[in-house]
Amino acid sequence: MKSTPIPASLFIRNREKMAGSLASGSLAVIMSAKRMPRNGDQFYPFRQGSDFFYLTGINLEECILVLCPHHADPSLRETLFIPKTTARSELWSGPSLTRKEAESLSGIREIRWADEVDAFLKLVLPGASMVYADQKEMFENDQDFAPLSPHITRLRMVKETEEVEEIKKATRITRSAFLKVLERAEPGTMEYQLEAEIIGEFTRSGANGHAYEPIVASGKNALILHYIQNHSMCQDGDLVLMDFGAELNNYAADCSRTIPVNGRFSKRQMELYEAVLRVFKQAMKMMNPGVIMADFHNDVGALWEEEHLKLGLYTSSDVASQTKADPIWKRYYMHGTTHSLGLDVHDPFDRSQPFEPGMVLTCEPGIYIREEGTGIRLENDILITENGPVDLMKDIPIEAAHIEELMSCCK
């Protein structure tokens, strides 16, 4: 990791919460991610599995965590297995984690080598009333199983203070990257050159890199919701929609901004942009404890219906003839308004659960008008609290006048 590790106290607390959610006498097995082959003898950069990191803080492949929270022997209640460094692996890749380092990062006292896991499982499995695991292939068929992911999903939905702090750090790096883009953007710039400004700032700031494949979509490309080619030229008079976020200590930021390539919004572009911004501000105010995600999205849709009418996209008679199953606002607003954010940019979330304090969710209204060749989206990361929503990206420029001012100062 390029950044300061998260204190082990977070992962100790996460394991305690996990233990409290499991059946008495049960056992849980969580495996790390594997390094994935890219081509030939090359591999993609390793990224730890989010569930495993959530419980251990360890960024290392070929690891296994075994939790026996109710075992009679306290020394067997949580055990982390890590790969042993060999002379060959140290020559080619450098030293791996020592057991002492793994203990310091995770707060787990019982650290063993990975080649000991089979013998350990033979010791603890016979006394387990239930095994929680998402990889059943490593166990005998007669074992009673339950999926582990629902338990971790419920825990990961509500963030601890340390997690929110990591997301805040990632948003600050994301802000710096956006300011770099404002300096670079001008007619004739390639989308990938703006992407280069983003990743360059991420790297300079010590981020892991992108939290997800960035979208840099100019002109009509913004009508493709998951456009990631980023290979077109930004033309004078066009807008460029960007959706990007830094990842720091495996925690994601997720930001969308739309800017004028030449530094000035046209009259129509300003009308559309201000409509998106109004919906964004009203939607954010709705993000309070007790709200259900689907209801929130539909309420935002009602806001869009009003804005679409003002923008002349359809008429009152069109509204009157719409059906509940196919609301008219979906013609110009096709995606959801929010998703959970954390170790994954789309963090696991139970949509039947209401918003509650500690959740971090995006707010991302947009408008996509195919007949005008225009797409605009604005997105910030929002912390749900008892006292109302907190905008974690309030320092990233979003007002149209401010964006124009910053772009004019850079030229």
C-alpha positions as a Markdown table, in Angstrom:
| # | Residue | x | y | z |
|---|---|---|---|---|
| 1 | Met | 0.0 | 0.0 | 0.0 |
| 2 | Lys | 1.2 | 3.5 | -0.8 |
| 3 | Ser | -0.8 | 5.1 | 2.0 |
| 4 | Thr | -0.7 | 4.7 | 5.8 |
| 5 | Pro | -2.4 | 1.5 | 6.9 |
| 6 | Ile | -5.8 | 1.7 | 8.6 |
| 7 | Pro | -5.5 | 1.0 | 12.4 |
| 8 | Ala | -6.0 | -2.7 | 13.3 |
| 9 | Ser | -8.7 | -1.6 | 15.7 |
| 10 | Leu | -11.2 | -1.3 | 12.8 |
| 11 | Phe | -10.7 | -4.9 | 11.7 |
| 12 | Ile | -10.9 | -6.2 | 15.3 |
| 13 | Arg | -14.2 | -4.4 | 15.6 |
| 14 | Asn | -15.4 | -5.8 | 12.3 |
| 15 | Arg | -14.6 | -9.4 | 13.3 |
| 16 | Glu | -16.4 | -8.9 | 16.6 |
| 17 | Lys | -19.5 | -7.7 | 14.7 |
| 18 | Met | -19.2 | -10.7 | 12.4 |
| 19 | Ala | -18.8 | -13.1 | 15.3 |
| 20 | Gly | -22.0 | -11.7 | 16.8 |
| 21 | Ser | -24.0 | -12.4 | 13.7 |
| 22 | Leu | -23.1 | -16.1 | 13.4 |
| 23 | Ala | -24.9 | -19.0 | 14.9 |
| 24 | Ser | -23.6 | -20.5 | 18.2 |
| 25 | Gly | -21.0 | -23.1 | 17.6 |
| 26 | Ser | -20.4 | -22.2 | 14.0 |
| 27 | Leu | -17.3 | -21.6 | 12.0 |
| 28 | Ala | -16.6 | -19.2 | 9.2 |
| 29 | Val | -13.9 | -19.4 | 6.5 |
| 30 | Ile | -13.0 | -16.4 | 4.3 |
| 31 | Met | -10.5 | -16.6 | 1.5 |
| 32 | Ser | -8.4 | -13.9 | 0.0 |
| 33 | Ala | -8.5 | -12.9 | -3.6 |
| 34 | Lys | -6.2 | -14.6 | -6.1 |
| 35 | Arg | -3.8 | -12.9 | -8.5 |
| 36 | Met | -5.5 | -13.0 | -11.9 |
| 37 | Pro | -3.6 | -13.9 | -15.1 |
| 38 | Arg | -3.6 | -11.1 | -17.8 |
| 39 | Asn | -1.8 | -12.7 | -20.7 |
| 40 | Gly | 1.2 | -15.0 | -21.1 |
| 41 | Asp | 3.1 | -14.9 | -17.9 |
| 42 | Gln | 1.7 | -11.5 | -16.8 |
| 43 | Phe | -0.9 | -10.8 | -14.1 |
| 44 | Tyr | -3.3 | -8.0 | -13.4 |
| 45 | Pro | -2.3 | -5.9 | -10.4 |
| 46 | Phe | -3.4 | -7.6 | -7.2 |
| 47 | Arg | -6.5 | -6.2 | -5.5 |
| 48 | Gln | -7.6 | -7.8 | -2.3 |
| 49 | Gly | -11.2 | -9.2 | -2.0 |
| 50 | Ser | -13.3 | -6.6 | -0.2 |
| 51 | Asp | -14.8 | -9.0 | 2.3 |
| 52 | Phe | -11.4 | -10.4 | 3.3 |
| 53 | Phe | -9.9 | -6.9 | 3.6 |
| 54 | Tyr | -12.9 | -5.8 | 5.7 |
| 55 | Leu | -12.2 | -8.5 | 8.3 |
| 56 | Thr | -8.3 | -8.5 | 8.2 |
| 57 | Gly | -6.8 | -5.4 | 6.7 |
| 58 | Ile | -4.4 | -7.7 | 4.8 |
| 59 | Asn | -3.4 | -7.0 | 1.2 |
| 60 | Leu | -1.9 | -10.4 | 0.3 |
| 61 | Glu | -3.0 | -13.3 | -1.9 |
| 62 | Glu | -3.3 | -16.9 | -0.8 |
| 63 | Cys | -4.5 | -16.1 | 2.7 |
| 64 | Ile | -7.3 | -17.7 | 4.6 |
| 65 | Leu | -9.1 | -16.5 | 7.7 |
| 66 | Val | -10.9 | -19.0 | 9.9 |
| 67 | Leu | -13.2 | -17.7 | 12.6 |
| 68 | Cys | -14.5 | -20.1 | 15.4 |
| 69 | Pro | -15.9 | -17.4 | 17.7 |
| 70 | His | -17.5 | -19.8 | 20.2 |
| 71 | His | -14.6 | -22.3 | 20.4 |
| 72 | Ala | -13.7 | -23.5 | 23.9 |
| 73 | Asp | -10.1 | -22.7 | 23.2 |
| 74 | Pro | -9.7 | -18.9 | 22.9 |
| 75 | Ser | -6.5 | -19.3 | 20.8 |
| 76 | Leu | -8.5 | -21.0 | 18.1 |
| 77 | Arg | -11.3 | -18.4 | 17.8 |
| 78 | Glu | -9.6 | -16.4 | 15.0 |
| 79 | Thr | -6.7 | -17.7 | 12.9 |
| 80 | Leu | -5.1 | -16.1 | 9.9 |
| 81 | Phe | -3.1 | -18.2 | 7.4 |
| 82 | Ile | -0.6 | -16.4 | 5.3 |
| 83 | Pro | 1.9 | -17.7 | 2.6 |
| 84 | Lys | 5.5 | -18.4 | 3.8 |
| 85 | Thr | 8.2 | -16.5 | 2.0 |
| 86 | Thr | 10.7 | -18.8 | 0.2 |
| 87 | Ala | 14.1 | -18.0 | -1.0 |
| 88 | Arg | 12.8 | -18.1 | -4.6 |
| 89 | Ser | 9.8 | -15.8 | -3.9 |
| 90 | Glu | 11.9 | -13.4 | -2.0 |
| 91 | Leu | 14.5 | -13.2 | -4.9 |
| 92 | Trp | 11.8 | -12.4 | -7.5 |
| 93 | Ser | 9.2 | -10.5 | -5.5 |
| 94 | Gly | 10.8 | -9.4 | -2.3 |
| 95 | Pro | 9.9 | -10.4 | 1.2 |
| 96 | Ser | 6.2 | -11.1 | 2.0 |
| 97 | Leu | 4.5 | -10.3 | 5.2 |
| 98 | Thr | 6.0 | -11.7 | 8.4 |
| 99 | Arg | 3.7 | -13.2 | 11.0 |
| 100 | Lys | 4.4 | -10.2 | 13.2 |
| 101 | Glu | 3.5 | -7.7 | 10.5 |
| 102 | Ala | 0.3 | -9.6 | 9.8 |
| 103 | Glu | -0.6 | -9.5 | 13.4 |
| 104 | Ser | 0.1 | -5.7 | 13.5 |
| 105 | Leu | -2.1 | -5.0 | 10.5 |
| 106 | Ser | -5.0 | -7.3 | 11.4 |
| 107 | Gly | -5.0 | -7.5 | 15.2 |
| 108 | Ile | -5.1 | -11.3 | 14.9 |
| 109 | Arg | -2.8 | -13.0 | 17.4 |
| 110 | Glu | -2.9 | -16.4 | 15.9 |
| 111 | Ile | -1.0 | -16.3 | 12.6 |
| 112 | Arg | 0.0 | -19.5 | 10.9 |
| 113 | Trp | 1.5 | -20.5 | 7.5 |
| 114 | Ala | -0.9 | -21.3 | 4.7 |
| 115 | Asp | 0.3 | -24.9 | 4.3 |
| 116 | Glu | -1.1 | -25.6 | 7.8 |
| 117 | Val | -4.7 | -24.8 | 7.0 |
| 118 | Asp | -5.8 | -28.3 | 6.1 |
| 119 | Ala | -4.6 | -29.8 | 9.3 |
| 120 | Phe | -6.2 | -26.9 | 11.2 |
| 121 | Leu | -9.6 | -27.4 | 9.6 |
| 122 | Lys | -9.5 | -31.1 | 10.4 |
| 123 | Leu | -9.1 | -30.1 | 14.0 |
| 124 | Val | -12.0 | -27.5 | 14.2 |
| 125 | Leu | -14.5 | -28.7 | 11.7 |
| 126 | Pro | -15.8 | -31.8 | 13.6 |
| 127 | Gly | -17.1 | -29.6 | 16.4 |
| 128 | Ala | -18.7 | -26.9 | 14.2 |
| 129 | Ser | -22.5 | -26.8 | 14.1 |
| 130 | Met | -22.5 | -24.8 | 10.9 |
| 131 | Val | -19.9 | -23.7 | 8.4 |
| 132 | Tyr | -20.2 | -20.2 | 6.8 |
| 133 | Ala | -18.3 | -20.0 | 3.6 |
| 134 | Asp | -18.6 | -18.7 | 0.0 |
| 135 | Gln | -16.2 | -21.3 | -1.3 |
| 136 | Lys | -17.6 | -24.8 | -0.5 |
| 137 | Glu | -15.2 | -26.7 | -2.7 |
| 138 | Met | -12.6 | -27.0 | 0.1 |
| 139 | Phe | -14.9 | -28.9 | 2.4 |
| 140 | Glu | -16.4 | -32.3 | 2.7 |
| 141 | Asn | -19.9 | -32.7 | 1.1 |
| 142 | Asp | -21.5 | -33.8 | 4.4 |
| 143 | Gln | -20.8 | -30.5 | 6.1 |
| 144 | Asp | -23.7 | -28.1 | 6.9 |
| 145 | Phe | -23.2 | -24.9 | 5.0 |
| 146 | Ala | -24.6 | -21.4 | 5.0 |
| 147 | Pro | -23.5 | -18.5 | 2.7 |
| 148 | Leu | -21.3 | -15.9 | 4.4 |
| 149 | Ser | -21.9 | -13.0 | 2.1 |
| 150 | Pro | -25.3 | -11.9 | 3.5 |
| 151 | His | -23.8 | -11.5 | 6.9 |
| 152 | Ile | -20.9 | -9.4 | 5.6 |
| 153 | Thr | -23.2 | -7.4 | 3.4 |
| 154 | Arg | -25.3 | -6.3 | 6.3 |
| 155 | Leu | -22.2 | -5.2 | 8.3 |
| 156 | Arg | -20.6 | -3.4 | 5.3 |
| 157 | Met | -23.7 | -1.3 | 4.7 |
| 158 | Val | -23.0 | 0.8 | 7.8 |
| 159 | Lys | -19.5 | 2.4 | 7.9 |
| 160 | Glu | -17.3 | 2.8 | 10.9 |
| 161 | Thr | -15.7 | 6.1 | 11.5 |
| 162 | Glu | -12.3 | 4.9 | 10.2 |
| 163 | Glu | -14.0 | 3.8 | 6.9 |
| 164 | Val | -15.7 | 7.2 | 6.5 |
| 165 | Glu | -12.3 | 8.8 | 7.0 |
| 166 | Glu | -10.7 | 6.7 | 4.2 |
| 167 | Ile | -13.5 | 7.6 | 1.9 |
| 168 | Lys | -13.0 | 11.3 | 2.7 |
| 169 | Lys | -9.3 | 11.0 | 1.9 |
| 170 | Ala | -10.2 | 9.4 | -1.4 |
| 171 | Thr | -12.6 | 12.3 | -2.2 |
| 172 | Arg | -9.9 | 14.8 | -1.5 |
| 173 | Ile | -7.6 | 13.1 | -4.0 |
| 174 | Thr | -10.5 | 13.0 | -6.5 |
| 175 | Arg | -11.0 | 16.7 | -6.0 |
| 176 | Ser | -7.3 | 17.4 | -6.9 |
| 177 | Ala | -7.7 | 15.3 | -10.0 |
| 178 | Phe | -10.8 | 17.3 | -11.1 |
| 179 | Leu | -8.9 | 20.6 | -10.7 |
| 180 | Lys | -6.2 | 19.2 | -12.9 |
| 181 | Val | -8.8 | 18.3 | -15.6 |
| 182 | Leu | -10.1 | 21.9 | -15.5 |
| 183 | Glu | -6.6 | 23.1 | -16.2 |
| 184 | Arg | -6.2 | 20.7 | -19.2 |
| 185 | Ala | -9.6 | 20.7 | -20.8 |
| 186 | Glu | -9.9 | 22.7 | -24.1 |
| 187 | Pro | -11.0 | 22.1 | -27.7 |
| 188 | Gly | -8.8 | 19.5 | -29.4 |
| 189 | Thr | -7.9 | 17.6 | -26.1 |
| 190 | Met | -8.4 | 13.9 | -26.4 |
| 191 | Glu | -10.6 | 12.2 | -23.8 |
| 192 | Tyr | -7.7 | 9.9 | -22.8 |
| 193 | Gln | -5.5 | 13.0 | -22.1 |
| 194 | Leu | -8.0 | 14.1 | -19.5 |
| 195 | Glu | -8.0 | 10.6 | -18.1 |
| 196 | Ala | -4.2 | 10.8 | -17.9 |
| 197 | Glu | -4.5 | 14.0 | -15.8 |
| 198 | Ile | -6.8 | 12.0 | -13.4 |
| 199 | Ile | -4.6 | 9.0 | -13.0 |
| 200 | Gly | -1.5 | 11.2 | -12.8 |
| 201 | Glu | -2.9 | 13.1 | -9.8 |
| 202 | Phe | -4.1 | 9.8 | -8.2 |
| 203 | Thr | -0.6 | 8.4 | -8.5 |
| 204 | Arg | 1.1 | 11.6 | -7.2 |
| 205 | Ser | -1.3 | 11.6 | -4.2 |
| 206 | Gly | -0.6 | 8.0 | -3.2 |
| 207 | Ala | -3.9 | 6.5 | -4.2 |
| 208 | Asn | -4.1 | 2.9 | -5.3 |
| 209 | Gly | -5.4 | 4.2 | -8.6 |
| 210 | His | -8.9 | 4.3 | -10.1 |
| 211 | Ala | -11.7 | 2.9 | -7.9 |
| 212 | Tyr | -13.4 | 1.8 | -11.2 |
| 213 | Glu | -12.8 | 2.3 | -15.0 |
| 214 | Pro | -13.2 | 6.1 | -15.5 |
| 215 | Ile | -15.7 | 7.6 | -17.9 |
| 216 | Val | -14.5 | 10.6 | -19.9 |
| 217 | Ala | -17.3 | 11.1 | -22.4 |
| 218 | Ser | -17.4 | 14.2 | -24.6 |
| 219 | Gly | -20.4 | 15.2 | -26.8 |
| 220 | Lys | -22.6 | 12.3 | -27.8 |
| 221 | Asn | -20.5 | 9.8 | -26.0 |
| 222 | Ala | -22.1 | 11.0 | -22.8 |
| 223 | Leu | -25.3 | 9.3 | -23.9 |
| 224 | Ile | -23.6 | 5.9 | -23.4 |
| 225 | Leu | -24.0 | 5.4 | -19.7 |
| 226 | His | -20.9 | 3.2 | -19.2 |
| 227 | Tyr | -18.7 | 4.7 | -21.9 |
| 228 | Ile | -15.1 | 3.8 | -21.1 |
| 229 | Gln | -13.3 | 3.9 | -24.4 |
| 230 | Asn | -12.2 | 7.5 | -23.8 |
| 231 | His | -10.7 | 7.8 | -27.3 |
| 232 | Ser | -12.5 | 10.8 | -28.9 |
| 233 | Met | -11.5 | 14.4 | -29.3 |
| 234 | Cys | -13.2 | 17.0 | -27.2 |
| 235 | Gln | -14.8 | 19.4 | -29.6 |
| 236 | Asp | -15.4 | 23.2 | -29.2 |
| 237 | Gly | -19.0 | 23.7 | -28.0 |
| 238 | Asp | -19.4 | 20.2 | -26.5 |
| 239 | Leu | -19.7 | 19.1 | -22.9 |
| 240 | Val | -17.6 | 16.4 | -21.4 |
| 241 | Leu | -19.1 | 14.1 | -18.7 |
| 242 | Met | -16.6 | 12.5 | -16.4 |
| 243 | Asp | -17.3 | 9.8 | -13.8 |
| 244 | Phe | -14.2 | 8.9 | -11.8 |
| 245 | Gly | -12.9 | 8.3 | -8.3 |
| 246 | Ala | -9.8 | 7.5 | -6.4 |
| 247 | Glu | -9.2 | 4.4 | -4.4 |
| 248 | Leu | -7.3 | 4.7 | -1.2 |
| 249 | Asn | -6.6 | 1.8 | 1.2 |
| 250 | Asn | -9.2 | -0.1 | -0.9 |
| 251 | Tyr | -11.9 | 2.5 | -0.2 |
| 252 | Ala | -13.6 | 4.2 | -3.1 |
| 253 | Ala | -14.7 | 7.7 | -4.1 |
| 254 | Asp | -17.2 | 8.1 | -6.8 |
| 255 | Cys | -17.6 | 11.5 | -8.5 |
| 256 | Ser | -19.4 | 12.7 | -11.7 |
| 257 | Arg | -18.9 | 16.2 | -13.2 |
| 258 | Thr | -19.9 | 17.7 | -16.5 |
| 259 | Ile | -17.9 | 20.7 | -17.9 |
| 260 | Pro | -17.9 | 22.7 | -21.1 |
| 261 | Val | -14.9 | 21.8 | -23.3 |
| 262 | Asn | -14.3 | 25.5 | -24.2 |
| 263 | Gly | -14.9 | 26.8 | -20.7 |
| 264 | Arg | -18.3 | 28.3 | -21.2 |
| 265 | Phe | -21.8 | 26.7 | -21.1 |
| 266 | Ser | -24.0 | 27.7 | -24.0 |
| 267 | Lys | -27.5 | 29.0 | -23.1 |
| 268 | Arg | -29.1 | 25.6 | -23.6 |
| 269 | Gln | -26.3 | 23.8 | -21.8 |
| 270 | Met | -26.7 | 26.1 | -18.9 |
| 271 | Glu | -30.4 | 25.4 | -18.7 |
| 272 | Leu | -29.9 | 21.7 | -18.7 |
| 273 | Tyr | -27.0 | 21.9 | -16.2 |
| 274 | Glu | -28.9 | 24.1 | -13.8 |
| 275 | Ala | -31.8 | 21.6 | -13.9 |
| 276 | Val | -29.5 | 18.7 | -13.0 |
| 277 | Leu | -28.0 | 20.8 | -10.2 |
| 278 | Arg | -31.4 | 21.7 | -8.8 |
| 279 | Val | -32.5 | 18.0 | -8.8 |
| 280 | Phe | -29.1 | 17.1 | -7.2 |
| 281 | Lys | -29.6 | 19.6 | -4.3 |
| 282 | Gln | -33.2 | 18.6 | -3.7 |
| 283 | Ala | -32.4 | 14.9 | -3.9 |
| 284 | Met | -29.6 | 15.1 | -1.4 |
| 285 | Lys | -31.9 | 16.7 | 1.1 |
| 286 | Met | -34.1 | 13.6 | 0.9 |
| 287 | Met | -31.3 | 11.3 | 1.9 |
| 288 | Asn | -32.3 | 10.8 | 5.5 |
| 289 | Pro | -32.7 | 7.8 | 7.9 |
| 290 | Gly | -35.7 | 5.7 | 7.2 |
| 291 | Val | -35.9 | 6.3 | 3.4 |
| 292 | Ile | -36.1 | 3.2 | 1.2 |
| 293 | Met | -33.9 | 3.3 | -1.9 |
| 294 | Ala | -36.6 | 2.6 | -4.5 |
| 295 | Asp | -38.9 | 5.2 | -3.0 |
| 296 | Phe | -36.1 | 7.7 | -3.1 |
| 297 | His | -35.5 | 7.0 | -6.8 |
| 298 | Asn | -39.1 | 7.4 | -7.6 |
| 299 | Asp | -39.3 | 10.7 | -5.7 |
| 300 | Val | -36.3 | 12.0 | -7.7 |
| 301 | Gly | -38.1 | 10.9 | -10.8 |
| 302 | Ala | -41.1 | 13.1 | -9.8 |
| 303 | Leu | -38.6 | 16.0 | -9.5 |
| 304 | Trp | -37.4 | 15.2 | -13.0 |
| 305 | Glu | -40.9 | 15.2 | -14.4 |
| 306 | Glu | -41.2 | 18.9 | -13.3 |
| 307 | Glu | -37.9 | 19.8 | -14.8 |
| 308 | His | -38.5 | 18.0 | -18.1 |
| 309 | Leu | -41.7 | 20.0 | -18.5 |
| 310 | Lys | -39.9 | 23.3 | -17.9 |
| 311 | Leu | -37.2 | 22.2 | -20.4 |
| 312 | Gly | -39.8 | 21.4 | -23.1 |
| 313 | Leu | -39.0 | 17.8 | -23.4 |
| 314 | Tyr | -42.6 | 16.7 | -23.2 |
| 315 | Thr | -46.0 | 18.2 | -22.5 |
| 316 | Ser | -48.6 | 18.0 | -19.7 |
| 317 | Ser | -50.8 | 15.8 | -22.0 |
| 318 | Asp | -47.8 | 13.4 | -22.3 |
| 319 | Val | -47.6 | 13.3 | -18.5 |
| 320 | Ala | -51.3 | 12.6 | -18.3 |
| 321 | Ser | -51.1 | 9.6 | -20.6 |
| 322 | Gln | -48.1 | 7.9 | -19.0 |
| 323 | Thr | -48.5 | 4.6 | -17.1 |
| 324 | Lys | -47.2 | 3.8 | -13.7 |
| 325 | Ala | -45.1 | 0.9 | -15.1 |
| 326 | Asp | -43.5 | 3.2 | -17.6 |
| 327 | Pro | -43.1 | 6.8 | -16.2 |
| 328 | Ile | -42.3 | 9.4 | -18.8 |
| 329 | Trp | -39.3 | 10.8 | -16.9 |
| 330 | Lys | -37.4 | 7.6 | -17.6 |
| 331 | Arg | -37.1 | 8.7 | -21.3 |
| 332 | Tyr | -34.4 | 11.1 | -20.2 |
| 333 | Tyr | -33.2 | 9.6 | -16.9 |
| 334 | Met | -32.5 | 5.9 | -17.2 |
| 335 | His | -30.2 | 5.0 | -14.2 |
| 336 | Gly | -30.6 | 4.9 | -10.5 |
| 337 | Thr | -30.1 | 7.9 | -8.2 |
| 338 | Thr | -28.0 | 6.2 | -5.6 |
| 339 | His | -25.9 | 3.2 | -4.6 |
| 340 | Ser | -23.8 | 2.2 | -1.6 |
| 341 | Leu | -20.1 | 3.1 | -1.5 |
| 342 | Gly | -17.2 | 1.7 | 0.4 |
| 343 | Leu | -14.7 | -1.0 | -0.3 |
| 344 | Asp | -16.5 | -1.5 | -3.7 |
| 345 | Val | -17.7 | 1.5 | -5.7 |
| 346 | His | -21.0 | -0.4 | -5.8 |
| 347 | Asp | -20.8 | -1.7 | -2.2 |
| 348 | Pro | -23.2 | -4.6 | -1.4 |
| 349 | Phe | -26.5 | -3.3 | -0.2 |
| 350 | Asp | -29.9 | -4.8 | 0.8 |
| 351 | Arg | -32.4 | -2.5 | -1.1 |
| 352 | Ser | -35.2 | -3.5 | 1.3 |
| 353 | Gln | -33.4 | -1.9 | 4.2 |
| 354 | Pro | -34.0 | 1.8 | 4.9 |
| 355 | Phe | -31.2 | 4.3 | 5.0 |
| 356 | Glu | -29.6 | 4.6 | 8.4 |
| 357 | Pro | -26.8 | 6.7 | 10.0 |
| 358 | Gly | -23.4 | 5.6 | 8.9 |
| 359 | Met | -24.3 | 4.6 | 5.4 |
| 360 | Val | -22.4 | 6.2 | 2.6 |
| 361 | Leu | -24.4 | 6.6 | -0.6 |
| 362 | Thr | -24.0 | 8.4 | -3.9 |
| 363 | Cys | -26.4 | 11.0 | -5.2 |
| 364 | Glu | -26.2 | 11.1 | -9.0 |
| 365 | Pro | -29.1 | 12.6 | -11.0 |
| 366 | Gly | -28.5 | 13.1 | -14.7 |
| 367 | Ile | -30.2 | 14.0 | -18.0 |
| 368 | Tyr | -29.6 | 12.3 | -21.3 |
| 369 | Ile | -31.3 | 13.9 | -24.4 |
| 370 | Arg | -30.5 | 11.8 | -27.5 |
| 371 | Glu | -32.2 | 14.3 | -29.9 |
| 372 | Glu | -29.9 | 17.0 | -28.6 |
| 373 | Gly | -26.8 | 14.8 | -28.3 |
| 374 | Thr | -26.3 | 15.9 | -24.7 |
| 375 | Gly | -25.7 | 14.0 | -21.5 |
| 376 | Ile | -25.1 | 15.6 | -18.1 |
| 377 | Arg | -24.6 | 13.9 | -14.7 |
| 378 | Leu | -23.6 | 15.3 | -11.3 |
| 379 | Glu | -22.6 | 12.9 | -8.5 |
| 380 | Asn | -21.4 | 13.3 | -4.9 |
| 381 | Asp | -20.8 | 10.9 | -2.0 |
| 382 | Ile | -23.2 | 11.4 | 0.9 |
| 383 | Leu | -23.0 | 10.3 | 4.5 |
| 384 | Ile | -26.3 | 9.5 | 6.2 |
| 385 | Thr | -26.5 | 10.9 | 9.7 |
| 386 | Glu | -29.2 | 11.4 | 12.3 |
| 387 | Asn | -28.9 | 15.2 | 11.7 |
| 388 | Gly | -29.3 | 15.0 | 7.9 |
| 389 | Pro | -27.1 | 14.2 | 4.9 |
| 390 | Val | -23.5 | 15.2 | 4.9 |
| 391 | Asp | -21.9 | 15.9 | 1.5 |
| 392 | Leu | -18.4 | 14.4 | 1.5 |
| 393 | Met | -17.7 | 16.1 | -1.8 |
| 394 | Lys | -18.9 | 19.6 | -1.0 |
| 395 | Asp | -15.4 | 21.0 | -1.7 |
| 396 | Ile | -15.4 | 19.7 | -5.3 |
| 397 | Pro | -16.6 | 22.5 | -7.6 |
| 398 | Ile | -20.1 | 21.9 | -8.9 |
| 399 | Glu | -21.7 | 25.3 | -9.5 |
| 400 | Ala | -21.6 | 26.3 | -13.2 |
| 401 | Ala | -20.2 | 29.8 | -12.5 |
| 402 | His | -17.5 | 28.4 | -10.4 |
| 403 | Ile | -16.5 | 25.8 | -13.0 |
| 404 | Glu | -16.4 | 28.5 | -15.7 |
| 405 | Glu | -14.3 | 30.8 | -13.4 |
| 406 | Leu | -11.8 | 28.0 | -12.7 |
| 407 | Met | -11.5 | 27.1 | -16.4 |
| 408 | Ser | -10.9 | 30.7 | -17.4 |
| 409 | Cys | -8.2 | 31.2 | -14.8 |
| 410 | Cys | -6.3 | 28.2 | -16.1 |
| 411 | Lys | -6.1 | 29.4 | -19.7 |
